[in-house]
Amino acid sequence: MHRSSIKKKPTRGNRQPAKNFDLEFSECWLDPPRYRQAIGQYENTIEDTRDAIKKTTKHIQDLINKGRAFSDAQQILNQDLQNGFQIGDIGELSQDEIYMKNSLKECSEMFRTYMDNFEIMLESMKKWKMKIDRFRENRLENAYSEKRRAYKKYRDKYYKNMASNSGVGEGHKESKQNQAIRETKKSRKDYHEHALAYVDTLLSIEEEKKYELVENFAQIAGDWLQFTKSCYECYHEQNDEKIKQTLNLTNNQRARHKNTQEETDKLRQRYVKHPPLCPQSQTDDEYEGHVLQLEKGFSKGPMTLKTAGYKWSHRYLEFNAKKKQIVLFNPDTVVAKTPYDVVFDTSRMDDMNTDRKNIFHIQVSDKGDSKCLTFQAASEEEFKRWQQLVSCNTGGNPRVYVDAGSGAIAHASHNIELCDHIV
């Protein structure tokens, strides 16, 4: 399912507009940086909406408690409605949704007309305020927080297991190797299922607020009209029709959401049963996935004399077979890609022993200098796929190198271009 996102105006602190990313079920398994950025955008929007609702319902309560100060408090409420509750901040709005979003501004204008008889509306306003609070508590707080905690818990558990179990080599007992494989697969499956559920919750809340919030505020405005006809006789037919039109549109929006929810559930279940292959192909020539990279630094774990001064770092690897180019990312960072010049080189890679499995190497050119990059795939299946994709551009195999005198690494180099923007 394709969901586009458009960031419009930040409303939380000094938050700056950022590049927008689609949030799709298909990327829950792969977990690329753009997917994490998209989740962050939805989280920010939900939290902004939640804060806006809290602020707005507090203003409504002020109107109930301070009827005599209604005029001042109403100006604040009207501004809250003008802000639009982030409706349309993600995704392209249809004409109906644009009308619903704009109707909040029209409602705020209507409120100014009926200040004299506001006491009649106090109980009605209290009722709709309670519905808005229930929506905030049930969806934007309870459901959102529960799914978010589970998502983060299983995400952290999977990557922790991936990192720790990747260190289980053939030097360990076969039972321990099998246990490590089972733990990694189970933790990844659990993380994938919770990620799908979390994405489904984010997408659903974003749709629900379009009609839940607009409808309740439109109901407040509609009841207000009914009790204060003497204040708007000259506008009665026009405004009454606008309220009815808005409520009809919110009902239609709700119906559309419920109709598409079944298809959404089917799509999510399809990815539960058939997660994409990793590394995943975005085009015929581009592949990407999570790996560990051996680089200079101090590791917190055990190391050999050969690996002293090196550490394994979590990276996101993109490979363009057509351009003969690789790009490395910090998994949580999306950065610009600036290609380096390609130099054909056939120098031998460093002879480094490791008891880790699923190791592969790529000979690259970095600003004219040739160097060998060493990676570890998350599983043997991913290792074989990387080796098949990169083909003659890799060396290494899934076996363990026992000592410095054996297990020489077969390697064929190729003119690969490196774009290394690790933050």
C-alpha positions as CSV (number, residue, x, y, z in Angstrom):
1,M,0.0,0.0,0.0
2,H,1.4,3.3,-1.1
3,R,1.1,6.2,1.4
4,S,2.6,9.5,0.4
5,S,3.5,12.2,3.0
6,I,3.7,15.9,2.8
7,K,5.0,17.9,5.7
8,K,3.5,21.4,6.0
9,K,3.9,23.4,9.1
10,P,5.7,22.3,12.3
11,T,3.7,23.0,15.5
12,R,5.7,21.3,18.2
13,G,8.4,23.5,19.7
14,N,11.0,24.6,17.1
15,R,10.6,21.4,15.1
16,Q,11.9,22.0,11.5
17,P,10.3,20.6,8.4
18,A,12.1,17.5,7.2
19,K,12.2,15.3,4.1
20,N,9.1,13.1,3.9
21,F,9.1,9.4,3.4
22,D,6.3,6.9,2.6
23,L,5.3,4.5,5.4
24,E,4.7,1.0,3.9
25,F,4.2,-2.5,5.2
26,S,6.6,-3.8,2.6
27,E,9.6,-2.2,4.4
28,C,8.8,-3.5,7.9
29,W,11.0,-6.5,7.3
30,L,13.8,-4.6,5.7
31,D,13.8,-1.8,8.2
32,P,15.7,0.8,6.0
33,P,16.6,4.3,7.3
34,R,13.8,5.9,5.2
35,Y,11.3,3.6,6.9
36,R,12.5,4.7,10.4
37,Q,12.3,8.3,9.2
38,A,8.7,7.8,8.1
39,I,7.8,6.2,11.5
40,G,9.4,9.2,13.2
41,Q,7.3,11.6,11.1
42,Y,4.1,9.7,12.0
43,E,5.1,9.6,15.7
44,N,5.7,13.4,15.7
45,T,2.4,14.0,14.1
46,I,0.5,11.9,16.6
47,E,2.3,13.5,19.5
48,D,1.6,16.9,18.1
49,T,-2.1,16.1,17.6
50,R,-2.3,14.6,21.1
51,D,-0.8,17.8,22.6
52,A,-3.1,19.9,20.5
53,I,-6.1,18.0,21.7
54,K,-5.0,18.3,25.3
55,K,-4.6,22.0,24.9
56,T,-7.9,22.4,23.1
57,T,-10.0,20.4,25.5
58,K,-8.5,22.4,28.4
59,H,-9.6,25.5,26.6
60,I,-13.1,24.1,26.3
61,Q,-13.1,23.3,30.0
62,D,-12.1,26.9,30.6
63,L,-15.1,28.0,28.6
64,I,-17.4,25.8,30.8
65,N,-15.8,27.0,34.1
66,K,-15.4,30.6,33.1
67,G,-18.5,31.5,31.1
68,R,-18.1,35.2,32.0
69,A,-14.6,35.1,30.5
70,F,-15.8,33.3,27.4
71,S,-14.8,36.0,25.0
72,D,-11.1,35.8,25.8
73,A,-11.1,32.0,26.1
74,Q,-12.9,31.6,22.9
75,Q,-10.3,33.4,20.9
76,I,-7.7,30.8,22.1
77,L,-10.1,28.0,21.1
78,N,-10.7,29.6,17.7
79,Q,-7.0,29.6,17.1
80,D,-6.8,26.0,18.1
81,L,-9.3,25.2,15.4
82,Q,-7.5,27.3,12.9
83,N,-4.4,25.1,13.4
84,G,-6.3,22.1,11.9
85,F,-4.9,19.3,14.2
86,Q,-2.3,18.3,11.7
87,I,-5.0,16.9,9.3
88,G,-3.3,16.7,5.9
89,D,0.3,17.0,7.2
90,I,0.8,13.5,5.9
91,G,-0.6,12.4,2.6
92,E,-2.3,14.3,-0.2
93,L,-5.8,15.6,0.7
94,S,-8.8,15.0,-1.5
95,Q,-11.2,17.8,-2.1
96,D,-13.5,16.4,0.6
97,E,-10.7,16.3,3.1
98,I,-9.7,19.9,2.2
99,Y,-13.3,20.9,2.9
100,M,-13.3,19.1,6.2
101,K,-10.0,20.7,7.2
102,N,-11.2,24.2,6.2
103,S,-14.5,23.6,8.0
104,L,-12.7,23.8,11.3
105,K,-11.8,27.4,10.5
106,E,-15.4,28.1,9.5
107,C,-16.5,26.6,12.9
108,S,-14.2,29.0,14.7
109,E,-15.8,31.9,12.9
110,M,-19.3,30.7,13.8
111,F,-18.4,30.6,17.5
112,R,-17.9,34.3,17.6
113,T,-21.5,34.8,16.5
114,Y,-23.1,33.0,19.5
115,M,-21.3,34.3,22.6
116,D,-24.4,35.9,24.1
117,N,-26.2,32.5,24.6
118,F,-23.1,30.5,25.4
119,E,-24.6,29.2,28.7
120,I,-27.1,27.1,26.8
121,M,-24.3,25.3,25.1
122,L,-22.2,24.5,28.2
123,E,-23.6,20.9,28.7
124,S,-23.5,20.1,25.0
125,M,-20.0,21.3,24.7
126,K,-19.0,19.2,27.7
127,K,-20.4,16.1,26.0
128,W,-18.4,16.6,22.8
129,K,-15.3,17.4,24.9
130,M,-15.6,14.0,26.6
131,K,-15.8,12.3,23.2
132,I,-12.6,14.1,22.0
133,D,-10.9,13.1,25.3
134,R,-11.9,9.5,24.9
135,F,-10.5,9.5,21.4
136,R,-7.2,11.0,22.6
137,E,-6.9,8.6,25.5
138,N,-8.0,5.4,23.7
139,R,-6.1,5.9,20.4
140,L,-3.5,8.6,20.7
141,E,-2.3,7.6,24.1
142,N,-3.2,4.0,25.1
143,A,-3.2,2.2,21.7
144,Y,-0.3,4.3,20.3
145,S,1.8,3.9,23.4
146,E,1.2,0.2,23.8
147,K,2.1,-0.6,20.1
148,R,5.1,1.8,20.3
149,R,6.5,0.1,23.4
150,A,6.1,-3.3,21.9
151,Y,7.7,-2.2,18.6
152,K,10.8,-0.7,20.3
153,K,11.1,-3.7,22.7
154,Y,11.2,-6.3,19.9
155,R,13.3,-4.1,17.6
156,D,16.0,-3.7,20.3
157,K,15.7,-7.4,21.1
158,Y,16.2,-8.4,17.5
159,Y,19.2,-6.2,16.8
160,K,20.8,-7.2,20.1
161,N,20.3,-10.9,19.3
162,M,21.6,-10.3,15.7
163,A,24.8,-8.7,17.1
164,S,25.4,-11.2,19.9
165,N,24.5,-14.3,17.9
166,S,26.6,-13.2,15.0
167,G,29.6,-13.8,17.1
168,V,28.8,-17.5,17.5
169,G,31.1,-19.2,15.0
170,E,32.0,-22.8,14.1
171,G,34.4,-22.8,17.0
172,H,31.3,-23.1,19.2
173,K,29.3,-26.3,19.7
174,E,26.8,-27.1,17.0
175,S,23.9,-26.9,19.5
176,K,25.0,-23.4,20.4
177,Q,25.2,-22.4,16.8
178,N,21.7,-23.8,16.1
179,Q,20.4,-22.1,19.2
180,A,21.8,-18.8,18.0
181,I,20.2,-19.2,14.6
182,R,16.8,-20.0,16.1
183,E,17.0,-17.1,18.5
184,T,17.9,-14.7,15.7
185,K,15.1,-15.9,13.4
186,K,12.5,-15.9,16.1
187,S,13.4,-12.4,17.3
188,R,13.3,-11.1,13.7
189,K,9.9,-12.7,13.1
190,D,8.6,-11.2,16.4
191,Y,10.0,-7.8,15.5
192,H,8.5,-8.0,12.0
193,E,5.1,-8.8,13.3
194,H,5.1,-6.0,15.9
195,A,6.5,-3.6,13.3
196,L,3.5,-4.4,11.0
197,A,1.1,-4.0,13.9
198,Y,2.7,-0.6,14.9
199,V,2.6,0.7,11.3
200,D,-1.0,-0.4,11.0
201,T,-1.8,1.6,14.2
202,L,0.0,4.7,13.0
203,L,-1.8,4.6,9.6
204,S,-5.1,4.0,11.3
205,I,-4.8,6.8,13.8
206,E,-3.8,9.2,11.0
207,E,-7.0,8.3,9.2
208,E,-9.3,8.2,12.2
209,K,-8.4,11.7,13.4
210,K,-9.6,13.1,10.1
211,Y,-13.2,12.3,10.9
212,E,-13.2,11.9,14.7
213,L,-11.9,15.4,15.4
214,V,-13.6,17.2,12.6
215,E,-16.9,15.5,13.4
216,N,-16.9,16.3,17.1
217,F,-16.1,19.9,16.5
218,A,-18.7,20.1,13.7
219,Q,-21.2,18.7,16.2
220,I,-20.4,21.4,18.7
221,A,-20.8,24.0,16.1
222,G,-24.1,22.4,14.9
223,D,-25.6,22.3,18.4
224,W,-24.5,25.8,18.9
225,L,-26.5,26.8,15.8
226,Q,-29.6,25.0,17.0
227,F,-29.6,26.9,20.4
228,T,-28.8,30.3,19.0
229,K,-30.9,30.8,15.9
230,S,-31.7,34.3,17.0
231,C,-28.0,35.1,16.6
232,Y,-27.6,33.9,13.0
233,E,-30.9,34.2,11.3
234,C,-29.3,35.9,8.4
235,Y,-26.8,33.1,8.0
236,H,-29.1,30.2,9.0
237,E,-29.6,28.4,5.7
238,Q,-26.1,28.8,4.6
239,N,-24.3,27.7,7.8
240,D,-26.8,25.0,8.6
241,E,-26.1,23.4,5.2
242,K,-22.3,23.7,5.8
243,I,-22.6,21.8,9.1
244,K,-24.7,19.1,7.4
245,Q,-22.3,18.9,4.5
246,T,-19.3,18.6,6.9
247,L,-21.1,15.8,8.9
248,N,-21.9,14.0,5.7
249,L,-18.3,14.2,4.6
250,T,-17.0,12.9,8.0
251,N,-19.5,10.0,7.7
252,N,-18.2,9.3,4.2
253,Q,-14.6,9.5,5.4
254,R,-15.4,7.0,8.2
255,A,-17.1,4.6,5.8
256,R,-14.2,4.8,3.4
257,H,-11.8,4.0,6.2
258,K,-13.7,1.0,7.4
259,N,-14.1,-0.3,3.8
260,T,-10.4,-0.1,3.2
261,Q,-9.4,-1.5,6.6
262,E,-10.2,-5.1,5.5
263,E,-7.9,-4.7,2.5
264,T,-5.3,-3.2,4.8
265,D,-5.5,-6.2,7.1
266,K,-5.1,-8.6,4.2
267,L,-2.0,-6.7,3.0
268,R,-0.5,-6.8,6.4
269,Q,-1.1,-10.5,6.8
270,R,0.5,-11.1,3.4
271,Y,3.7,-9.5,4.6
272,V,3.4,-11.5,7.9
273,K,3.4,-14.8,5.9
274,H,5.7,-13.7,3.1
275,P,8.3,-11.2,4.2
276,P,10.6,-9.7,1.5
277,L,14.0,-11.2,0.7
278,C,17.0,-9.4,2.3
279,P,19.0,-7.8,0.8
280,Q,15.9,-6.3,-0.9
281,S,15.8,-5.1,-4.5
282,Q,14.4,-1.6,-5.1
283,T,15.1,-1.9,-8.8
284,D,16.7,-4.5,-11.1
285,D,20.1,-3.1,-10.3
286,E,19.9,-1.8,-6.7
287,Y,20.0,-3.9,-3.6
288,E,20.1,-3.0,0.1
289,G,20.1,-4.4,3.6
290,H,21.6,-4.3,7.1
291,V,25.1,-5.6,7.7
292,L,27.9,-5.4,10.3
293,Q,31.1,-3.7,9.0
294,L,34.6,-4.2,10.4
295,E,36.2,-0.8,10.9
296,K,38.9,0.8,13.1
297,G,37.9,1.4,16.7
298,F,37.7,-0.3,20.1
299,S,35.3,-3.1,20.5
300,K,33.6,-3.9,23.8
301,G,33.5,-7.6,23.0
302,P,36.3,-10.2,22.8
303,M,38.9,-9.9,20.0
304,T,41.9,-11.6,18.6
305,L,45.3,-10.2,18.1
306,K,44.4,-9.8,14.4
307,T,41.3,-7.8,15.2
308,A,42.7,-5.7,17.9
309,G,41.9,-2.0,17.2
310,Y,38.9,-2.9,15.1
311,K,35.2,-3.1,15.9
312,W,32.0,-4.4,14.2
313,S,29.6,-1.5,13.5
314,H,26.0,-1.8,12.4
315,R,25.6,-0.3,8.9
316,Y,23.0,-0.2,6.1
317,L,24.5,-1.3,2.8
318,E,23.2,-0.3,-0.7
319,F,24.7,-1.9,-3.8
320,N,24.2,-0.6,-7.3
321,A,25.2,-3.4,-9.7
322,K,24.8,-1.2,-12.8
323,K,26.9,1.7,-11.5
324,K,29.3,-0.7,-9.6
325,Q,28.7,1.4,-6.5
326,I,28.2,0.8,-2.8
327,V,26.8,3.3,-0.3
328,L,27.1,2.9,3.5
329,F,24.7,4.5,6.0
330,N,24.2,4.7,9.7
331,P,20.9,2.8,10.0
332,D,19.1,5.8,11.6
333,T,20.5,8.4,9.1
334,V,19.5,9.3,5.6
335,V,22.3,11.2,3.9
336,A,23.1,12.5,0.4
337,K,25.0,10.2,-2.0
338,T,28.2,11.7,-3.6
339,P,30.0,9.3,-5.9
340,Y,33.8,8.9,-5.9
341,D,35.9,8.2,-8.9
342,V,36.3,4.5,-9.9
343,V,39.8,3.0,-10.1
344,F,40.3,-0.6,-11.2
345,D,42.4,-2.4,-8.7
346,T,43.6,-6.0,-8.1
347,S,45.5,-5.7,-4.9
348,R,45.1,-8.4,-2.3
349,M,42.9,-7.8,0.7
350,D,44.3,-7.8,4.3
351,D,44.6,-11.3,5.7
352,M,42.5,-11.0,8.8
353,N,41.2,-14.1,10.7
354,T,37.9,-14.1,12.5
355,D,35.7,-16.8,13.9
356,R,32.6,-15.1,12.7
357,K,30.3,-16.6,10.1
358,N,28.8,-15.1,6.9
359,I,31.8,-12.8,6.2
360,F,32.2,-11.2,2.7
361,H,34.6,-8.6,1.4
362,I,34.3,-5.9,-1.3
363,Q,37.3,-4.2,-2.9
364,V,36.6,-0.6,-3.5
365,S,38.2,2.7,-4.6
366,D,38.0,5.6,-2.2
367,K,39.2,8.9,-3.7
368,G,41.7,6.9,-5.8
369,D,42.9,4.7,-3.0
370,S,42.1,1.0,-3.1
371,K,40.8,-0.6,0.1
372,C,39.0,-3.8,1.2
373,L,35.8,-3.5,3.2
374,T,34.7,-6.5,5.4
375,F,31.1,-7.2,6.1
376,Q,29.1,-9.7,8.0
377,A,25.6,-10.7,6.9
378,A,22.9,-11.2,9.5
379,S,22.2,-14.8,8.4
380,E,23.6,-17.4,6.1
381,E,20.6,-16.9,3.8
382,E,21.4,-13.2,3.5
383,F,25.1,-14.0,3.1
384,K,24.4,-16.2,0.1
385,R,22.1,-13.6,-1.4
386,W,24.7,-10.8,-1.0
387,Q,27.4,-13.1,-2.5
388,Q,25.2,-13.9,-5.4
389,L,24.3,-10.2,-6.0
390,V,27.8,-8.8,-5.6
391,S,29.1,-11.8,-7.5
392,C,32.8,-11.4,-8.4
393,N,33.0,-8.3,-6.4
394,T,33.2,-10.2,-3.2
395,G,35.5,-12.7,-1.4
396,G,34.9,-14.9,1.6
397,N,32.5,-17.6,2.5
398,P,30.3,-18.6,5.5
399,R,33.0,-20.9,7.0
400,V,35.1,-20.0,10.0
401,Y,38.8,-19.3,9.7
402,V,40.5,-21.3,12.5
403,D,44.1,-19.9,12.4
404,A,46.4,-17.6,10.6
405,G,47.8,-20.4,8.5
406,S,44.7,-21.7,6.9
407,G,41.4,-20.6,5.4
408,A,43.0,-18.1,2.9
409,I,40.2,-15.9,1.5
410,A,39.4,-16.3,-2.2
411,H,38.9,-12.9,-3.7
412,A,38.3,-11.3,-7.1
413,S,38.2,-7.6,-7.1
414,H,36.2,-5.3,-9.4
415,N,35.9,-1.7,-10.1
416,I,33.4,-0.8,-7.3
417,E,32.8,2.8,-6.4
418,L,32.4,3.7,-2.7
419,C,30.0,6.3,-1.3
420,D,30.8,6.3,2.4
421,H,28.8,8.9,4.4
422,I,28.7,7.3,7.8
423,V,27.5,9.7,10.5
